[in-house]
């Protein structure tokens, strides 16, 4: 069991570091370019992975909102003023008008198709 653990832990560390390196934005990579870090992680498995985790990426404080991404981070829809404004703009009245227009278009298309089918049936009856 211990032998398997000695194999699995470094492998898991290397996989974590490699995926973290690939998913990190270029602006947050320190000391070496991102492709070089990926090669270092793959070639020098344990040392490269530990090097990436310790020195390869800018790590911000965990206490800030957005995980250290600053003002440009992701905002939940219920906290996003632009999203809330779009909901107010698309109120029930605007939606009802859009639905009515769509329903009228569908009805007109259905009538056209029915008339076309009736013409085909009449045409087939007279020929046969």
C-alpha positions in Angstrom: 0.0 0.0 0.0 2.8 2.4 0.9 4.5 1.7 -2.5 1.3 2.7 -4.3 1.0 5.8 -2.3 4.6 6.8 -3.1 3.7 6.5 -6.8 0.2 8.1 -6.7 1.0 11.2 -4.6 3.8 12.6 -6.8 1.7 11.8 -9.9 -1.4 13.6 -8.5 0.8 16.6 -7.6 2.3 16.7 -11.1 -1.2 16.5 -12.7 -2.6 19.2 -10.4 0.4 21.5 -11.1 0.2 20.9 -14.9 -3.6 21.6 -15.1 -3.2 24.6 -12.8 -0.5 25.9 -15.1 -2.6 25.4 -18.2 -5.6 27.1 -16.7 -3.7 30.1 -15.3 -4.0 33.4 -17.3 -0.7 34.5 -18.8 -0.8 37.7 -16.6 -0.6 35.7 -13.4 2.4 33.6 -14.4 5.7 34.6 -12.7 9.4 34.2 -13.5 9.1 32.0 -16.6 6.7 32.0 -19.6 3.7 29.6 -19.3 4.9 27.0 -21.9 8.3 26.8 -20.1 6.6 26.2 -16.8 4.5 23.4 -18.4 7.7 21.7 -19.8 9.4 22.1 -16.4 6.5 20.5 -14.6 6.4 17.5 -17.1 10.2 17.0 -17.2 11.0 17.4 -13.5 7.8 16.0 -12.0 8.1 16.5 -8.3 10.5 19.4 -8.3 8.7 21.1 -11.2 5.3 20.8 -9.6 6.5 22.1 -6.3 8.3 24.9 -8.1 5.1 25.9 -9.9 3.0 25.8 -6.8 5.6 27.9 -4.8 6.9 30.3 -7.3 5.1 30.0 -10.7 1.8 31.8 -10.1 0.7 35.0 -8.4 -1.5 34.0 -5.5 -3.7 36.7 -4.1 -5.2 37.0 -0.7 -8.2 34.7 -0.2 -10.3 37.2 1.8 -11.2 39.4 -1.2 -14.4 38.8 -3.2 -13.8 37.1 -6.5 -10.9 35.0 -5.3 -8.3 37.7 -5.7 -9.3 38.6 -9.2 -10.1 42.2 -8.4 -12.9 44.2 -9.8 -13.0 42.3 -13.1 -14.0 39.0 -11.5 -17.2 37.1 -11.9 -20.3 38.5 -10.4 -23.4 36.5 -9.6 -26.5 37.5 -11.7 -28.4 38.7 -8.7 -25.5 41.1 -7.8 -25.0 42.2 -11.4 -26.7 45.6 -12.0 -26.6 45.2 -15.8 -28.4 41.8 -15.6 -31.0 43.2 -13.2 -31.6 46.1 -15.6 -32.1 43.8 -18.5 -34.8 42.0 -16.5 -36.6 45.2 -15.9 -36.4 46.1 -19.6 -37.9 42.8 -20.6 -40.9 43.2 -18.5 -44.2 41.3 -18.9 -45.7 43.8 -21.3 -42.8 43.6 -23.7 -42.8 39.8 -23.5 -46.6 39.6 -24.1 -46.2 41.7 -27.2 -43.4 39.5 -28.5 -45.4 36.4 -27.8 -48.5 37.8 -29.6 -46.4 38.7 -32.7 -44.8 35.2 -32.7 -48.2 33.5 -32.3 -49.6 35.5 -35.2 -46.7 34.5 -37.4 -47.1 30.9 -36.5 -50.9 31.0 -37.2 -50.2 32.6 -40.6 -47.7 30.0 -41.5 -50.1 27.2 -40.4 -52.9 28.7 -42.6 -50.5 28.9 -45.6 -49.4 25.3 -45.1 -53.0 24.1 -44.7 -54.0 25.9 -48.0 -51.0 24.3 -49.7 -52.0 20.9 -48.6 -55.6 21.4 -49.7 -54.4 22.5 -53.1 -52.2 19.4 -53.4 -55.1 17.1 -52.5 -57.4 18.8 -55.0 -54.8 18.5 -57.7 -54.2 14.8 -57.0 -57.9 14.0 -57.0 -58.5 15.6 -60.4 -55.5 13.8 -61.9 -56.3 10.3 -60.5 
